[in-house]
């Protein structure tokens, strides 16, 4: 309810500009600022969550030694069979 009340107060501010000019006005700036704050908050949250992720993969206990063997470059070698 308070959002619609705030918008009704901001619409007259947007009407005060010259009718011959096309500008985003105060309302456009407020919308942009809110979107910028939302993106900043999402990026901060994503950084916090990505910090909790462990990227090291543990070896599969069921895999045979041949399947988990790696060569010098660190690439998996094909299983010989």
C-alpha positions in Angstrom: 0.0 0.0 0.0 2.8 2.4 0.8 4.5 1.8 -2.6 1.4 3.0 -4.4 1.2 6.0 -2.1 4.8 6.9 -2.8 4.3 6.6 -6.5 1.2 8.9 -6.4 3.4 11.5 -4.7 6.2 11.1 -7.2 4.1 11.4 -10.3 3.4 15.1 -9.9 7.2 15.6 -9.6 7.6 14.0 -13.0 5.0 16.3 -14.4 6.8 19.5 -13.5 9.4 19.1 -16.3 8.9 20.8 -19.7 6.4 18.9 -21.8 8.5 19.4 -24.9 11.5 17.5 -23.5 11.7 13.7 -23.1 13.6 12.9 -19.9 13.4 10.1 -17.4 12.8 12.6 -14.6 12.9 11.9 -10.9 10.7 8.8 -11.1 13.1 7.3 -13.7 16.1 8.0 -11.4 14.4 6.5 -8.4 13.5 3.3 -10.4 17.1 3.1 -11.6 18.5 3.6 -8.1 16.3 0.9 -6.7 17.3 -1.5 -9.4 21.0 -0.7 -8.8 20.6 -1.3 -5.1 18.9 -4.7 -5.8 21.7 -5.8 -8.1 24.3 -4.7 -5.5 22.5 -6.8 -2.9 22.2 -9.8 -5.1 25.9 -9.6 -6.0 26.9 -9.3 -2.4 24.7 -12.3 -1.5 26.1 -14.3 -4.4 29.7 -13.6 -3.4 28.9 -14.8 0.2 27.3 -18.0 -1.1 30.0 -18.7 -3.6 32.6 -18.4 -0.8 30.9 -21.4 0.9 31.2 -23.6 -2.2 34.0 -26.3 -2.1 35.2 -26.8 -5.6 37.5 -29.7 -4.9 35.9 -32.9 -6.1 36.5 -36.0 -3.9 37.4 -39.2 -5.8 34.7 -41.8 -6.3 35.3 -44.6 -3.8 33.7 -47.1 -6.2 36.0 -46.3 -9.1 38.9 -48.6 -9.9 42.5 -47.4 -9.7 42.8 -47.4 -13.6 39.8 -45.1 -13.9 41.2 -42.5 -11.5 44.8 -42.6 -12.8 46.0 -39.3 -14.2 48.8 -38.5 -16.5 51.5 -35.7 -16.0 49.3 -33.0 -17.5 46.5 -33.8 -15.0 44.1 -35.2 -17.6 42.4 -38.5 -17.0 43.9 -41.3 -18.9 41.5 -43.7 -20.8 40.8 -46.9 -19.1 42.5 -49.8 -20.7 40.4 -52.9 -21.0 
